[in-house]
């Protein structure tokens, strides 16, 4: 089958344009997906990444309790099933969260740089407080002043706050990759995270973000409703926070449009570009390849990307 009967150039706004890179990532086989590199970056294919992350989170909380060790974790939003599952295990087995210091990964903002308050319905910090903090038994939950979310007052030094609380960085970042290859709201090519080199990019702290159109569209498929009700701006951790963290967990099982049982090919493709493509500013989540951590990929996400039928009639 001739797949080049009709040729065209990849648009400039696509994160990766090299056809050799695209073909290599597109054609990675399931049996070749599980790897570990020299940094301790590991890709594992499992039936349910959501369950794996919940178990890992419970283990982190349990160790913080039995070792009586301060543990700083950066959390994504909103992951109700993960948080409630982990906390319910803590409640059942009397595991205290007293040593957990939590930081929300991101939050909505307006065009004037105002951070959405946690009382705003779709507030990411608000969801985290309800799904994580309030799920604890009162005698086991962390102190409220150990739960950090974005405000107008702390956005200018949020990364410093993470570093100071975590003695140089978070112990753990939990994340997932968006359609444009972002982690948190570190979108490619935006004003907040402009840098001439990858080295400069990796040093950029949390800040005010002008989200890409594709990120706005992705988030409009979730809790925020139609695209007019989805904020175009946000605040987010920066690449510096990813690089300073000592461990990382990520799930590759977030299904949109057709549901988790039918991951669309573009979701499987951006996952492969992050996991196996070049480390670059254009795919911000590719930074995880330079860190220690486990990337949990679902069997459905690991399915081959079938090419379109391009044969002539």
Secondary structure, DSSP 8 states (H G I E B T S, - for coil): --TTSS-----TTSS---HHHHHHHHT--GGG---B-TT-EEEEEES-HHHHHHHHHHHHHHHHHHTT--EEEEE-S--HHHHHHHHHHHHHTT---TTEEEEE-EEEE-TTS-B--TTSTT-HHHHHHHHTGGGS-TTTS--GGGEE---TTTGGGHHHHHHHHTTSS-SEEEEEB-TTS-BTT--TT-GGG--SSHHHHTT--SEEEE--HHHHHHHHTTTT-SGGGS-SEEEE--HHHHHH-S-EEEEE----SS-GGG--HHHHHHHHHHHHS--BTTBGGGGGGGS-EEEEEETTTTS----------
